[in-house]
Amino acid sequence: MNYEVNGSTIEADEEGYLLEANYSDEVCAVIAQAEGITLTDDHRAVIDYLREQYREHGQTPNFRAMLKDLAELLPHHDSKTLYDLFPGGPAKQGVRFAGLPKPFGKGGY
């Protein structure tokens, strides 16, 4: 699976995760659109958080850590809100939308 962004092909695996991180807002919008989601400011806040975590730690957090961090940064984001934003799973679909490679963490995802 690949994405077409501004005339360029961005490579992704069969699940839609990019093979290499791409922090472009255009890439983010194309991936979300491919999954039928229109990005809002709340989506972007979570995406910015995931990108920051990836830059700082070389990986993204699991859902439990993500929920804890976002509760401090964005108090109106609880588990239900995150699943409303990312019905495919905040820690998985959010990472795809953020333009990051597939997360491999504890629990096998």
PDB file as gemmi writes it, atoms N, CA and C in Angstrom:
CRYST1    1.000    1.000    1.000  90.00  90.00  90.00 P 1                      
ATOM      1  N   MET A   1       0.848  -1.174   0.000  1.00  0.00           N  
ATOM      2  CA  MET A   1       0.000   0.000   0.000  1.00  0.00           C  
ATOM      3  C   MET A   1       0.890   1.233   0.000  1.00  0.00           C  
ATOM      4  N   ASN A   2       0.544   2.187  -0.819  1.00  0.00           N  
ATOM      5  CA  ASN A   2       1.270   3.445  -0.883  1.00  0.00           C  
ATOM      6  C   ASN A   2       0.278   4.592  -0.887  1.00  0.00           C  
ATOM      7  N   TYR A   3       0.764   5.786  -0.587  1.00  0.00           N  
ATOM      8  CA  TYR A   3      -0.058   6.987  -0.612  1.00  0.00           C  
ATOM      9  C   TYR A   3       0.525   7.955  -1.641  1.00  0.00           C  
ATOM     10  N   GLU A   4      -0.345   8.637  -2.365  1.00  0.00           N  
ATOM     11  CA  GLU A   4       0.070   9.669  -3.309  1.00  0.00           C  
ATOM     12  C   GLU A   4      -0.140  11.024  -2.652  1.00  0.00           C  
ATOM     13  N   VAL A   5       0.952  11.783  -2.510  1.00  0.00           N  
ATOM     14  CA  VAL A   5       0.889  13.089  -1.876  1.00  0.00           C  
ATOM     15  C   VAL A   5       1.621  14.095  -2.746  1.00  0.00           C  
ATOM     16  N   ASN A   6       0.893  15.067  -3.252  1.00  0.00           N  
ATOM     17  CA  ASN A   6       1.473  16.119  -4.091  1.00  0.00           C  
ATOM     18  C   ASN A   6       2.325  15.554  -5.218  1.00  0.00           C  
ATOM     19  N   GLY A   7       1.852  14.500  -5.852  1.00  0.00           N  
ATOM     20  CA  GLY A   7       2.562  13.912  -6.983  1.00  0.00           C  
ATOM     21  C   GLY A   7       3.690  12.973  -6.613  1.00  0.00           C  
ATOM     22  N   SER A   8       3.917  12.757  -5.336  1.00  0.00           N  
ATOM     23  CA  SER A   8       4.961  11.834  -4.879  1.00  0.00           C  
ATOM     24  C   SER A   8       4.321  10.607  -4.245  1.00  0.00           C  
ATOM     25  N   THR A   9       5.005   9.477  -4.372  1.00  0.00           N  
ATOM     26  CA  THR A   9       4.532   8.242  -3.753  1.00  0.00           C  
ATOM     27  C   THR A   9       5.239   8.056  -2.417  1.00  0.00           C  
ATOM     28  N   ILE A  10       4.443   7.869  -1.380  1.00  0.00           N  
ATOM     29  CA  ILE A  10       4.963   7.616  -0.031  1.00  0.00           C  
ATOM     30  C   ILE A  10       4.707   6.140   0.255  1.00  0.00           C  
ATOM     31  N   GLU A  11       5.769   5.399   0.565  1.00  0.00           N  
ATOM     32  CA  GLU A  11       5.654   3.954   0.773  1.00  0.00           C  
ATOM     33  C   GLU A  11       5.111   3.612   2.156  1.00  0.00           C  
ATOM     34  N   ALA A  12       4.216   2.632   2.158  1.00  0.00           N  
ATOM     35  CA  ALA A  12       3.623   2.139   3.394  1.00  0.00           C  
ATOM     36  C   ALA A  12       3.536   0.620   3.341  1.00  0.00           C  
ATOM     37  N   ASP A  13       3.397   0.008   4.511  1.00  0.00           N  
ATOM     38  CA  ASP A  13       3.239  -1.446   4.546  1.00  0.00           C  
ATOM     39  C   ASP A  13       1.785  -1.806   4.239  1.00  0.00           C  
ATOM     40  N   GLU A  14       1.465  -3.085   4.309  1.00  0.00           N  
ATOM     41  CA  GLU A  14       0.129  -3.555   3.948  1.00  0.00           C  
ATOM     42  C   GLU A  14      -0.963  -3.055   4.894  1.00  0.00           C  
ATOM     43  N   GLU A  15      -0.583  -2.598   6.088  1.00  0.00           N  
ATOM     44  CA  GLU A  15      -1.558  -2.077   7.046  1.00  0.00           C  
ATOM     45  C   GLU A  15      -1.696  -0.552   6.966  1.00  0.00           C  
ATOM     46  N   GLY A  16      -0.906   0.087   6.112  1.00  0.00           N  
ATOM     47  CA  GLY A  16      -1.001   1.535   5.946  1.00  0.00           C  
ATOM     48  C   GLY A  16      -0.019   2.345   6.767  1.00  0.00           C  
ATOM     49  N   TYR A  17       0.878   1.676   7.499  1.00  0.00           N  
ATOM     50  CA  TYR A  17       1.905   2.400   8.265  1.00  0.00           C  
ATOM     51  C   TYR A  17       3.035   2.786   7.315  1.00  0.00           C  
ATOM     52  N   LEU A  18       3.528   4.012   7.442  1.00  0.00           N  
ATOM     53  CA  LEU A  18       4.639   4.435   6.606  1.00  0.00           C  
ATOM     54  C   LEU A  18       5.886   3.642   6.954  1.00  0.00           C  
ATOM     55  N   LEU A  19       6.717   3.385   5.955  1.00  0.00           N  
ATOM     56  CA  LEU A  19       7.965   2.659   6.187  1.00  0.00           C  
ATOM     57  C   LEU A  19       8.998   3.562   6.835  1.00  0.00           C  
ATOM     58  N   GLU A  20       8.917   4.863   6.537  1.00  0.00           N  
ATOM     59  CA  GLU A  20       9.793   5.861   7.160  1.00  0.00           C  
ATOM     60  C   GLU A  20       8.923   7.005   7.648  1.00  0.00           C  
ATOM     61  N   ALA A  21       9.269   7.570   8.795  1.00  0.00           N  
ATOM     62  CA  ALA A  21       8.483   8.664   9.359  1.00  0.00           C  
ATOM     63  C   ALA A  21       8.432   9.846   8.401  1.00  0.00           C  
ATOM     64  N   ASN A  22       7.270  10.482   8.351  1.00  0.00           N  
ATOM     65  CA  ASN A  22       7.073  11.670   7.535  1.00  0.00           C  
ATOM     66  C   ASN A  22       6.181  12.606   8.345  1.00  0.00           C  
ATOM     67  N   TYR A  23       6.694  13.795   8.661  1.00  0.00           N  
ATOM     68  CA  TYR A  23       5.987  14.720   9.539  1.00  0.00           C  
ATOM     69  C   TYR A  23       5.176  15.771   8.780  1.00  0.00           C  
ATOM     70  N   SER A  24       4.980  15.579   7.506  1.00  0.00           N  
ATOM     71  CA  SER A  24       4.240  16.521   6.675  1.00  0.00           C  
ATOM     72  C   SER A  24       2.754  16.499   7.022  1.00  0.00           C  
ATOM     73  N   ASP A  25       2.163  17.679   7.148  1.00  0.00           N  
ATOM     74  CA  ASP A  25       0.724  17.755   7.397  1.00  0.00           C  
ATOM     75  C   ASP A  25      -0.075  17.234   6.212  1.00  0.00           C  
ATOM     76  N   GLU A  26       0.476  17.365   5.000  1.00  0.00           N  
ATOM     77  CA  GLU A  26      -0.208  16.858   3.816  1.00  0.00           C  
ATOM     78  C   GLU A  26      -0.304  15.333   3.861  1.00  0.00           C  
ATOM     79  N   VAL A  27       0.773  14.686   4.263  1.00  0.00           N  
ATOM     80  CA  VAL A  27       0.778  13.221   4.382  1.00  0.00           C  
ATOM     81  C   VAL A  27      -0.257  12.793   5.416  1.00  0.00           C  
ATOM     82  N   CYS A  28      -0.267  13.477   6.523  1.00  0.00           N  
ATOM     83  CA  CYS A  28      -1.209  13.193   7.605  1.00  0.00           C  
ATOM     84  C   CYS A  28      -2.647  13.262   7.093  1.00  0.00           C  
ATOM     85  N   ALA A  29      -2.971  14.310   6.356  1.00  0.00           N  
ATOM     86  CA  ALA A  29      -4.328  14.501   5.841  1.00  0.00           C  
ATOM     87  C   ALA A  29      -4.699  13.419   4.820  1.00  0.00           C  
ATOM     88  N   VAL A  30      -3.757  13.035   3.963  1.00  0.00           N  
ATOM     89  CA  VAL A  30      -4.021  12.009   2.948  1.00  0.00           C  
ATOM     90  C   VAL A  30      -4.294  10.655   3.608  1.00  0.00           C  
ATOM     91  N   ILE A  31      -3.512  10.311   4.610  1.00  0.00           N  
ATOM     92  CA  ILE A  31      -3.710   9.032   5.311  1.00  0.00           C  
ATOM     93  C   ILE A  31      -5.070   9.018   6.010  1.00  0.00           C  
ATOM     94  N   ALA A  32      -5.395  10.104   6.699  1.00  0.00           N  
ATOM     95  CA  ALA A  32      -6.688  10.182   7.385  1.00  0.00           C  
ATOM     96  C   ALA A  32      -7.839  10.098   6.388  1.00  0.00           C  
ATOM     97  N   GLN A  33      -7.711  10.801   5.285  1.00  0.00           N  
ATOM     98  CA  GLN A  33      -8.758  10.782   4.265  1.00  0.00           C  
ATOM     99  C   GLN A  33      -8.945   9.373   3.695  1.00  0.00           C  
ATOM    100  N   ALA A  34      -7.843   8.652   3.513  1.00  0.00           N  
ATOM    101  CA  ALA A  34      -7.921   7.281   2.999  1.00  0.00           C  
ATOM    102  C   ALA A  34      -8.707   6.381   3.948  1.00  0.00           C  
ATOM    103  N   GLU A  35      -8.755   6.759   5.231  1.00  0.00           N  
ATOM    104  CA  GLU A  35      -9.492   5.975   6.222  1.00  0.00           C  
ATOM    105  C   GLU A  35     -10.848   6.603   6.554  1.00  0.00           C  
ATOM    106  N   GLY A  36     -11.235   7.621   5.772  1.00  0.00           N  
ATOM    107  CA  GLY A  36     -12.546   8.216   5.940  1.00  0.00           C  
ATOM    108  C   GLY A  36     -12.688   9.173   7.108  1.00  0.00           C  
ATOM    109  N   ILE A  37     -11.581   9.756   7.564  1.00  0.00           N  
ATOM    110  CA  ILE A  37     -11.595  10.663   8.707  1.00  0.00           C  
ATOM    111  C   ILE A  37     -11.167  12.059   8.260  1.00  0.00           C  
ATOM    112  N   THR A  38     -11.906  13.072   8.682  1.00  0.00           N  
ATOM    113  CA  THR A  38     -11.512  14.462   8.473  1.00  0.00           C  
ATOM    114  C   THR A  38     -10.866  14.938   9.763  1.00  0.00           C  
ATOM    115  N   LEU A  39      -9.645  15.412   9.676  1.00  0.00           N  
ATOM    116  CA  LEU A  39      -8.897  15.797  10.866  1.00  0.00           C  
ATOM    117  C   LEU A  39      -9.417  17.101  11.479  1.00  0.00           C  
ATOM    118  N   THR A  40      -9.482  17.087  12.807  1.00  0.00           N  
ATOM    119  CA  THR A  40      -9.877  18.260  13.584  1.00  0.00           C  
ATOM    120  C   THR A  40      -8.681  18.718  14.419  1.00  0.00           C  
ATOM    121  N   ASP A  41      -8.854  19.798  15.152  1.00  0.00           N  
ATOM    122  CA  ASP A  41      -7.792  20.267  16.041  1.00  0.00           C  
ATOM    123  C   ASP A  41      -7.469  19.220  17.106  1.00  0.00           C  
ATOM    124  N   ASP A  42      -8.480  18.490  17.576  1.00  0.00           N  
ATOM    125  CA  ASP A  42      -8.236  17.442  18.569  1.00  0.00           C  
ATOM    126  C   ASP A  42      -7.390  16.316  17.978  1.00  0.00           C  
ATOM    127  N   HIS A  43      -7.678  15.928  16.729  1.00  0.00           N  
ATOM    128  CA  HIS A  43      -6.841  14.925  16.064  1.00  0.00           C  
ATOM    129  C   HIS A  43      -5.400  15.418  16.008  1.00  0.00           C  
ATOM    130  N   ARG A  44      -5.243  16.658  15.598  1.00  0.00           N  
ATOM    131  CA  ARG A  44      -3.891  17.215  15.431  1.00  0.00           C  
ATOM    132  C   ARG A  44      -3.133  17.287  16.750  1.00  0.00           C  
ATOM    133  N   ALA A  45      -3.830  17.568  17.845  1.00  0.00           N  
ATOM    134  CA  ALA A  45      -3.171  17.605  19.158  1.00  0.00           C  
ATOM    135  C   ALA A  45      -2.610  16.227  19.511  1.00  0.00           C  
ATOM    136  N   VAL A  46      -3.381  15.188  19.261  1.00  0.00           N  
ATOM    137  CA  VAL A  46      -2.921  13.822  19.539  1.00  0.00           C  
ATOM    138  C   VAL A  46      -1.784  13.456  18.590  1.00  0.00           C  
ATOM    139  N   ILE A  47      -1.917  13.811  17.326  1.00  0.00           N  
ATOM    140  CA  ILE A  47      -0.873  13.532  16.337  1.00  0.00           C  
ATOM    141  C   ILE A  47       0.427  14.228  16.720  1.00  0.00           C  
ATOM    142  N   ASP A  48       0.341  15.492  17.141  1.00  0.00           N  
ATOM    143  CA  ASP A  48       1.543  16.220  17.572  1.00  0.00           C  
ATOM    144  C   ASP A  48       2.205  15.525  18.760  1.00  0.00           C  
ATOM    145  N   TYR A  49       1.388  15.065  19.704  1.00  0.00           N  
ATOM    146  CA  TYR A  49       1.910  14.328  20.861  1.00  0.00           C  
ATOM    147  C   TYR A  49       2.644  13.056  20.413  1.00  0.00           C  
ATOM    148  N   LEU A  50       2.017  12.284  19.518  1.00  0.00           N  
ATOM    149  CA  LEU A  50       2.635  11.034  19.050  1.00  0.00           C  
ATOM    150  C   LEU A  50       3.943  11.308  18.317  1.00  0.00           C  
ATOM    151  N   ARG A  51       3.966  12.345  17.496  1.00  0.00           N  
ATOM    152  CA  ARG A  51       5.194  12.695  16.773  1.00  0.00           C  
ATOM    153  C   ARG A  51       6.297  13.113  17.733  1.00  0.00           C  
ATOM    154  N   GLU A  52       5.940  13.880  18.748  1.00  0.00           N  
ATOM    155  CA  GLU A  52       6.930  14.312  19.741  1.00  0.00           C  
ATOM    156  C   GLU A  52       7.507  13.106  20.487  1.00  0.00           C  
ATOM    157  N   GLN A  53       6.638  12.179  20.876  1.00  0.00           N  
ATOM    158  CA  GLN A  53       7.107  10.979  21.565  1.00  0.00           C  
ATOM    159  C   GLN A  53       8.036  10.160  20.676  1.00  0.00           C  
ATOM    160  N   TYR A  54       7.699  10.059  19.409  1.00  0.00           N  
ATOM    161  CA  TYR A  54       8.531   9.299  18.472  1.00  0.00           C  
ATOM    162  C   TYR A  54       9.895   9.966  18.298  1.00  0.00           C  
ATOM    163  N   ARG A  55       9.903  11.293  18.179  1.00  0.00           N  
ATOM    164  CA  ARG A  55      11.176  12.015  18.032  1.00  0.00           C  
ATOM    165  C   ARG A  55      12.048  11.852  19.274  1.00  0.00           C  
ATOM    166  N   GLU A  56      11.431  11.939  20.447  1.00  0.00           N  
ATOM    167  CA  GLU A  56      12.187  11.888  21.696  1.00  0.00           C  
ATOM    168  C   GLU A  56      12.637  10.477  22.074  1.00  0.00           C  
ATOM    169  N   HIS A  57      11.810   9.486  21.805  1.00  0.00           N  
ATOM    170  CA  HIS A  57      12.074   8.134  22.309  1.00  0.00           C  
ATOM    171  C   HIS A  57      12.294   7.086  21.223  1.00  0.00           C  
ATOM    172  N   GLY A  58      12.092   7.458  19.962  1.00  0.00           N  
ATOM    173  CA  GLY A  58      12.276   6.500  18.876  1.00  0.00           C  
ATOM    174  C   GLY A  58      11.157   5.492  18.757  1.00  0.00           C  
ATOM    175  N   GLN A  59      10.071   5.697  19.499  1.00  0.00           N  
ATOM    176  CA  GLN A  59       8.902   4.834  19.454  1.00  0.00           C  
ATOM    177  C   GLN A  59       7.710   5.610  20.001  1.00  0.00           C  
ATOM    178  N   THR A  60       6.546   5.081  19.779  1.00  0.00           N  
ATOM    179  CA  THR A  60       5.350   5.716  20.307  1.00  0.00           C  
ATOM    180  C   THR A  60       4.882   4.958  21.537  1.00  0.00           C  
ATOM    181  N   PRO A  61       4.147   5.632  22.413  1.00  0.00           N  
ATOM    182  CA  PRO A  61       3.708   4.975  23.648  1.00  0.00           C  
ATOM    183  C   PRO A  61       2.552   4.016  23.399  1.00  0.00           C  
ATOM    184  N   ASN A  62       2.392   3.075  24.326  1.00  0.00           N  
ATOM    185  CA  ASN A  62       1.211   2.223  24.270  1.00  0.00           C  
ATOM    186  C   ASN A  62       0.002   3.044  24.727  1.00  0.00           C  
ATOM    187  N   PHE A  63      -1.181   2.482  24.596  1.00  0.00           N  
ATOM    188  CA  PHE A  63      -2.384   3.246  24.888  1.00  0.00           C  
ATOM    189  C   PHE A  63      -2.437   3.724  26.337  1.00  0.00           C  
ATOM    190  N   ARG A  64      -2.052   2.884  27.266  1.00  0.00           N  
ATOM    191  CA  ARG A  64      -2.106   3.264  28.689  1.00  0.00           C  
ATOM    192  C   ARG A  64      -1.227   4.479  28.969  1.00  0.00           C  
ATOM    193  N   ALA A  65       0.004   4.468  28.480  1.00  0.00           N  
ATOM    194  CA  ALA A  65       0.905   5.604  28.677  1.00  0.00           C  
ATOM    195  C   ALA A  65       0.390   6.841  27.945  1.00  0.00           C  
ATOM    196  N   MET A  66      -0.134   6.617  26.752  1.00  0.00           N  
ATOM    197  CA  MET A  66      -0.693   7.710  25.956  1.00  0.00           C  
ATOM    198  C   MET A  66      -1.847   8.375  26.704  1.00  0.00           C  
ATOM    199  N   LEU A  67      -2.738   7.591  27.247  1.00  0.00           N  
ATOM    200  CA  LEU A  67      -3.889   8.115  27.975  1.00  0.00           C  
ATOM    201  C   LEU A  67      -3.444   8.930  29.190  1.00  0.00           C  
ATOM    202  N   LYS A  68      -2.462   8.431  29.897  1.00  0.00           N  
ATOM    203  CA  LYS A  68      -1.952   9.135  31.078  1.00  0.00           C  
ATOM    204  C   LYS A  68      -1.320  10.468  30.678  1.00  0.00           C  
ATOM    205  N   ASP A  69      -0.474  10.463  29.671  1.00  0.00           N  
ATOM    206  CA  ASP A  69       0.179  11.699  29.224  1.00  0.00           C  
ATOM    207  C   ASP A  69      -0.833  12.716  28.713  1.00  0.00           C  
ATOM    208  N   LEU A  70      -1.770  12.255  27.918  1.00  0.00           N  
ATOM    209  CA  LEU A  70      -2.758  13.178  27.348  1.00  0.00           C  
ATOM    210  C   LEU A  70      -3.696  13.736  28.415  1.00  0.00           C  
ATOM    211  N   ALA A  71      -3.943  12.984  29.478  1.00  0.00           N  
ATOM    212  CA  ALA A  71      -4.786  13.483  30.568  1.00  0.00           C  
ATOM    213  C   ALA A  71      -4.132  14.702  31.216  1.00  0.00           C  
ATOM    214  N   GLU A  72      -2.808  14.724  31.253  1.00  0.00           N  
ATOM    215  CA  GLU A  72      -2.087  15.866  31.817  1.00  0.00           C  
ATOM    216  C   GLU A  72      -2.011  17.019  30.826  1.00  0.00           C  
ATOM    217  N   LEU A  73      -1.766  16.702  29.558  1.00  0.00           N  
ATOM    218  CA  LEU A  73      -1.603  17.736  28.535  1.00  0.00           C  
ATOM    219  C   LEU A  73      -2.933  18.292  28.035  1.00  0.00           C  
ATOM    220  N   LEU A  74      -3.893  17.412  27.841  1.00  0.00           N  
ATOM    221  CA  LEU A  74      -5.193  17.784  27.270  1.00  0.00           C  
ATOM    222  C   LEU A  74      -6.286  17.158  28.127  1.00  0.00           C  
ATOM    223  N   PRO A  75      -6.666  17.814  29.202  1.00  0.00           N  
ATOM    224  CA  PRO A  75      -7.594  17.201  30.164  1.00  0.00           C  
ATOM    225  C   PRO A  75      -8.915  16.706  29.581  1.00  0.00           C  
ATOM    226  N   HIS A  76      -9.372  17.255  28.475  1.00  0.00           N  
ATOM    227  CA  HIS A  76     -10.650  16.820  27.906  1.00  0.00           C  
ATOM    228  C   HIS A  76     -10.527  15.552  27.068  1.00  0.00           C  
ATOM    229  N   HIS A  77      -9.328  14.976  26.977  1.00  0.00           N  
ATOM    230  CA  HIS A  77      -9.131  13.735  26.215  1.00  0.00           C  
ATOM    231  C   HIS A  77      -9.145  12.548  27.181  1.00  0.00           C  
ATOM    232  N   ASP A  78     -10.233  11.804  27.173  1.00  0.00           N  
ATOM    233  CA  ASP A  78     -10.284  10.575  27.950  1.00  0.00           C  
ATOM    234  C   ASP A  78     -10.333   9.397  26.976  1.00  0.00           C  
ATOM    235  N   SER A  79     -10.461   8.216  27.497  1.00  0.00           N  
ATOM    236  CA  SER A  79     -10.441   7.021  26.662  1.00  0.00           C  
ATOM    237  C   SER A  79     -11.528   7.064  25.587  1.00  0.00           C  
ATOM    238  N   LYS A  80     -12.738   7.420  25.967  1.00  0.00           N  
ATOM    239  CA  LYS A  80     -13.840   7.472  25.005  1.00  0.00           C  
ATOM    240  C   LYS A  80     -13.577   8.517  23.923  1.00  0.00           C  
ATOM    241  N   THR A  81     -13.111   9.681  24.313  1.00  0.00           N  
ATOM    242  CA  THR A  81     -12.821  10.744  23.349  1.00  0.00           C  
ATOM    243  C   THR A  81     -11.770  10.290  22.349  1.00  0.00           C  
ATOM    244  N   LEU A  82     -10.740   9.629  22.833  1.00  0.00           N  
ATOM    245  CA  LEU A  82      -9.679   9.158  21.936  1.00  0.00           C  
ATOM    246  C   LEU A  82     -10.203   8.117  20.952  1.00  0.00           C  
ATOM    247  N   TYR A  83     -11.062   7.235  21.414  1.00  0.00           N  
ATOM    248  CA  TYR A  83     -11.643   6.240  20.501  1.00  0.00           C  
ATOM    249  C   TYR A  83     -12.661   6.870  19.548  1.00  0.00           C  
ATOM    250  N   ASP A  84     -13.303   7.946  19.968  1.00  0.00           N  
ATOM    251  CA  ASP A  84     -14.183   8.673  19.044  1.00  0.00           C  
ATOM    252  C   ASP A  84     -13.351   9.309  17.923  1.00  0.00           C  
ATOM    253  N   LEU A  85     -12.188   9.843  18.282  1.00  0.00           N  
ATOM    254  CA  LEU A  85     -11.301  10.460  17.291  1.00  0.00           C  
ATOM    255  C   LEU A  85     -10.660   9.419  16.380  1.00  0.00           C  
ATOM    256  N   PHE A  86     -10.226   8.325  16.981  1.00  0.00           N  
ATOM    257  CA  PHE A  86      -9.493   7.274  16.264  1.00  0.00           C  
ATOM    258  C   PHE A  86     -10.196   5.935  16.485  1.00  0.00           C  
ATOM    259  N   PRO A  87     -11.277   5.670  15.773  1.00  0.00           N  
ATOM    260  CA  PRO A  87     -12.035   4.433  16.000  1.00  0.00           C  
ATOM    261  C   PRO A  87     -11.239   3.165  15.736  1.00  0.00           C  
ATOM    262  N   GLY A  88     -10.159   3.259  14.978  1.00  0.00           N  
ATOM    263  CA  GLY A  88      -9.298   2.110  14.723  1.00  0.00           C  
ATOM    264  C   GLY A  88      -8.273   1.897  15.824  1.00  0.00           C  
ATOM    265  N   GLY A  89      -8.397   2.642  16.906  1.00  0.00           N  
ATOM    266  CA  GLY A  89      -7.478   2.543  18.042  1.00  0.00           C  
ATOM    267  C   GLY A  89      -6.510   3.711  18.061  1.00  0.00           C  
ATOM    268  N   PRO A  90      -6.538   4.514  19.123  1.00  0.00           N  
ATOM    269  CA  PRO A  90      -5.680   5.690  19.198  1.00  0.00           C  
ATOM    270  C   PRO A  90      -4.186   5.388  19.067  1.00  0.00           C  
ATOM    271  N   ALA A  91      -3.738   4.302  19.660  1.00  0.00           N  
ATOM    272  CA  ALA A  91      -2.311   3.986  19.616  1.00  0.00           C  
ATOM    273  C   ALA A  91      -1.898   3.379  18.286  1.00  0.00           C  
ATOM    274  N   LYS A  92      -2.831   2.924  17.493  1.00  0.00           N  
ATOM    275  CA  LYS A  92      -2.517   2.347  16.182  1.00  0.00           C  
ATOM    276  C   LYS A  92      -2.902   3.295  15.056  1.00  0.00           C  
ATOM    277  N   GLN A  93      -4.180   3.636  14.980  1.00  0.00           N  
ATOM    278  CA  GLN A  93      -4.637   4.520  13.911  1.00  0.00           C  
ATOM    279  C   GLN A  93      -4.012   5.909  14.072  1.00  0.00           C  
ATOM    280  N   GLY A  94      -3.849   6.359  15.295  1.00  0.00           N  
ATOM    281  CA  GLY A  94      -3.209   7.650  15.532  1.00  0.00           C  
ATOM    282  C   GLY A  94      -1.789   7.678  14.998  1.00  0.00           C  
ATOM    283  N   VAL A  95      -1.077   6.598  15.165  1.00  0.00           N  
ATOM    284  CA  VAL A  95       0.298   6.497  14.654  1.00  0.00           C  
ATOM    285  C   VAL A  95       0.297   6.528  13.130  1.00  0.00           C  
ATOM    286  N   ARG A  96      -0.647   5.835  12.508  1.00  0.00           N  
ATOM    287  CA  ARG A  96      -0.740   5.890  11.035  1.00  0.00           C  
ATOM    288  C   ARG A  96      -0.976   7.322  10.582  1.00  0.00           C  
ATOM    289  N   PHE A  97      -1.957   7.997  11.198  1.00  0.00           N  
ATOM    290  CA  PHE A  97      -2.269   9.374  10.821  1.00  0.00           C  
ATOM    291  C   PHE A  97      -1.084  10.301  11.054  1.00  0.00           C  
ATOM    292  N   ALA A  98      -0.285  10.021  12.071  1.00  0.00           N  
ATOM    293  CA  ALA A  98       0.876  10.861  12.385  1.00  0.00           C  
ATOM    294  C   ALA A  98       2.006  10.682  11.376  1.00  0.00           C  
ATOM    295  N   GLY A  99       1.881   9.690  10.492  1.00  0.00           N  
ATOM    296  CA  GLY A  99       2.909   9.458   9.481  1.00  0.00           C  
ATOM    297  C   GLY A  99       4.130   8.758  10.043  1.00  0.00           C  
ATOM    298  N   LEU A 100       3.896   7.871  11.003  1.00  0.00           N  
ATOM    299  CA  LEU A 100       4.988   7.166  11.669  1.00  0.00           C  
ATOM    300  C   LEU A 100       4.979   5.683  11.319  1.00  0.00           C  
ATOM    301  N   PRO A 101       6.127   5.026  11.467  1.00  0.00           N  
ATOM    302  CA  PRO A 101       6.177   3.583  11.215  1.00  0.00           C  
ATOM    303  C   PRO A 101       5.345   2.801  12.237  1.00  0.00           C  
ATOM    304  N   LYS A 102       5.047   1.567  11.897  1.00  0.00           N  
ATOM    305  CA  LYS A 102       4.239   0.695  12.752  1.00  0.00           C  
ATOM    306  C   LYS A 102       4.869   0.542  14.130  1.00  0.00           C  
ATOM    307  N   PRO A 103       4.061   0.719  15.177  1.00  0.00           N  
ATOM    308  CA  PRO A 103       4.596   0.540  16.528  1.00  0.00           C  
ATOM    309  C   PRO A 103       4.752  -0.945  16.862  1.00  0.00           C  
ATOM    310  N   PHE A 104       5.823  -1.255  17.502  1.00  0.00           N  
ATOM    311  CA  PHE A 104       6.046  -2.615  18.002  1.00  0.00           C  
ATOM    312  C   PHE A 104       6.347  -2.492  19.477  1.00  0.00           C  
ATOM    313  N   GLY A 105       5.382  -2.823  20.281  1.00  0.00           N  
ATOM    314  CA  GLY A 105       5.579  -2.682  21.709  1.00  0.00           C  
ATOM    315  C   GLY A 105       5.094  -3.885  22.445  1.00  0.00           C  
ATOM    316  N   LYS A 106       5.105  -3.749  23.738  1.00  0.00           N  
ATOM    317  CA  LYS A 106       4.607  -4.816  24.601  1.00  0.00           C  
ATOM    318  C   LYS A 106       3.161  -5.110  24.219  1.00  0.00           C  
ATOM    319  N   GLY A 107       2.815  -6.337  24.109  1.00  0.00           N  
ATOM    320  CA  GLY A 107       1.467  -6.718  23.732  1.00  0.00           C  
ATOM    321  C   GLY A 107       1.369  -7.119  22.267  1.00  0.00           C  
ATOM    322  N   GLY A 108       2.451  -6.974  21.528  1.00  0.00           N  
ATOM    323  CA  GLY A 108       2.493  -7.489  20.177  1.00  0.00           C  
ATOM    324  C   GLY A 108       1.912  -6.615  19.097  1.00  0.00           C  
ATOM    325  N   TYR A 109       1.508  -5.384  19.438  1.00  0.00           N  
ATOM    326  CA  TYR A 109       0.992  -4.564  18.353  1.00  0.00           C  
ATOM    327  C   TYR A 109       2.153  -3.878  17.711  1.00  0.00           C  
TER     328      TYR A 109                                                      
END                                                                             
